Amino acid sequence: GWQHRFPEGRHTTTSCTRALFDATVRARVLAEAERSGTRVEVLQATEAIGLLGGADRVTGVRVRARDAGRAERELPADLVVDASGRGSRAPRWLAELGAPAPREEVVDAGIGYCTQMFRPAEPLDVVMVIQPRPDCPRGAAWSPVEGGNWLLTLSGVRGQHPPTESTEVLGFVKSLGEPALYEHLRSCEPVSPAYGFRDTSNRRRHYDAPGGVPEGFLAVSDAACTFNPVHGHG
């Protein structure tokens, strides 16, 4: 069924693309740094490739430019914060310094996702969420983002994963048994390819264990603990 419409202002959700979210956070950090006189330098087109120091203490990070020269630099630091997300390479880098890699705890439900951007033919004000159920372990979410576009996210468990080809998206939506979303999508214009995401396991790296991390190093957010994105802990 359809959820009851609550008075405006009772429930508030911010819906946007990751690109807008990241750009907004970066702009606010840089603006606050300028206001407070804090020195913040952003290295464009640069990737971290390793840590400096030893098994007892991290003293900096090695970085490499992504341009044609691929020049490497060493950045000394009193504290290195790993906020590189789900794909963090810190366990391997710590092992290279002779430090123990953190113990990992994994719970994998085998859920997969597919996301595609659309532009509706007419303005909309209805957000749709179709939850999986025993007879159809598939789901969908339909929500607005910036630029007049809407984001479609499809989900499914192992054996029911959503497609990663744009030509198969409508067929998957039709299989959900909710004609409103299917009929609506037929009149929308796709403005992006369909992107698949399968690495959705919940993974905790136990940096909190005694002696589990050298001094001068801190892992935060998804670099320390990742959840299935549906939980909203990203």
N, C-alpha and C positions, 0 to 999 in steps of 0.2 A: 504493500500500500504506500500511499504518499504521506510524508511527515507533515504534521500540522505547521502552518505558517505562524511563527511567533512575531510579536511586535518588533519593529525595527529597533536595533540597538541592544536587544537582549542577548543575542549571540553574535559575536564578531569573529570573522576568520579572514586572514590575509592570504590571498591567493595570487601567486606570481611565478615566473620562471626562475630557475636557479641562477641564470645569468643576471637578472635584475636584482635578486637578493644579494648575491655576492658583490655586485657593483655598489649597491647602497651601503652595505656594511663597510666596504673599503673606503668609500667617500666619507662616511661618518668618522671612521678611525683617523683618516688623514686630516679632516677638519678639526677634530678634537686635539690631535697632536700639534697642529699649527697654533690653535688657540692657547694651548698650555705651554708652548715652547718646547715640547718633547721632540727629539730628533727621531724621525721615522723615515727609513729609506726603502723604497719598493724596487726590487730587482726584476725588471721585465725579461721575459723569455729566458728564464734561468731555472734550473732544476737542482735539487739537492741530490748528491750522489754518495754521501757517506758522512761519518762523524769523525771528529778529531778527539784525541785523548787516549785513555787507557781503560782498563777494566774497572778502576775505582772512580774515575771522574771523566766526564765529557767536557771538553774545553772549546768546542766549536763545531763547525760544519763545513764540509767541502761542497762546493757548488760548481756547476758547469753551464756555460752559455749554450743556448739552443740555436745560435746562428752558425754560419758556415765555419767559423774559426773554432767553435766548441772549446773556448778557453776555460781552464779551471782556475778557481780561486779558493783560498782558505779564509773563512770568516771566524775569528776567535770570538768567544762569548762566555760569560759567566754562567748563563743558563740557556740551554737549547730546548725549545718547545716544539714537539712534533704534533702538528695539526694537519697532517697530510691526508687524513681520512682513512677509509676502508682499505686502501691499497698501500698503507704504510709499510716501508721497508726497514723500519727501525729494529725489529728482531734480528734481521740478518746483519745490519750494521753494528749492533751491539756485540754480536757474536764475533765479528771481525776484530773488535777491540779486546776480545778475551773475556767479555762479560757474559753471564748466562742469559740466554734468550728466555723471555717470560713464558710461563706455562699458559697454554691456551685452552679454553673451554668453549666448545662449539655445540650449538643446537640448530639443526638445519631442517626446516619444514618443507624444503623443496619447492617453495613458491617462486613463480616467475612472473615478470611484468612486461608490458609493452606500452609505450607512450607515443602518441602522435598529436600534432597540433592541427587545429581546424579553424576556419573562419566561417561563422554562420551567415546565411543569406540575409537574416533579419536579426535585430537585437534580441537578446534573451535575458531572462531573469530567473531561470530554473536550474539549480544545481542538482545533478542526479548521482546517486550512489546505489549500485546494485550489489547486494551482498551475496557471497556464495551460500549455497544451501546443499543439503545432502544429495538431492537429485541432480544438482548442477553445481559442481565445485569450481565455478568460475565467477568472476565479478568484474565490475567496471565503475569508474568514477569520471564525472564530467563536470569541469569547473572552469570559470573564467580566469584569464591572465591578462597581462598588459597588451596594448596594441589592438584591442578588439578581437583577439583570438581566444579560443577555448582549448583546454587540454583534456584529451581523452587518455585515461590510464586503464588498461585491461590487466587482469590477473588470473592465475590458475595454478593448481597444484601439479605435481609430477604426473605426466600423462595427459594433462589438460592445460599445458602452458599456452599462452596466447601467441599469435603469429608474430614474426618479425618482418613480414612482407606487407607493404601497404595494400596490396590487392586482396589480402586475406582478412583484413581487419573487419570489414562489414559483415562477413560471414560469421566471424566469431561473436560479434555483437548480436547478431540475429539469434545465435544459439542460446543466448542468455534468457530468452523467453520474456523480454520486456520490450514490446513493440514501440513504445514512445521514444526511447533512445535510438533505436534502429531507424525508424522513420525520419527522425530529426536529422541524423547523420547523413542520410541520403541527399539532403539538400545543402550540406555544408561543403566547403572547398578545403581539401587537404593543403596545408601550407608547410608541411615538413614530411620527411620520411617517417616510417615507423621504427622506433628504436627499442630493442629488447634488452632486458636486464635479468640475469639469472643468479648472480652471486648475492643471494639474500639471506644467507645464514646469519644467525646471531652468534657473535664471537667476542669473548672477553679475554683480553691479555692481562695476566695477573702481574702487572707492574707493582701492585700493592704488596706483594709478598716480601717479607724481610730479606734484605740483600738482593732484591730482584732487579734493581736498576742502579747504575752508577750515580754519584752526585753530579749535579749540573745538567740533568736531563729530566724532562717531563713530557709525558704523552697525554694528550687531551682528546676529548670527543671521540670520533670514530676511530682514531688511531689507537685508542685504548679499549674501547668497547663499541661494537657495532650491533645494530638491531635491524630486523626486517623493516624496510622503510615505512610499512603500513602503520607502525607504532608511533611514528612522528617524533622520534628521538634524534634525528639527524643533526 
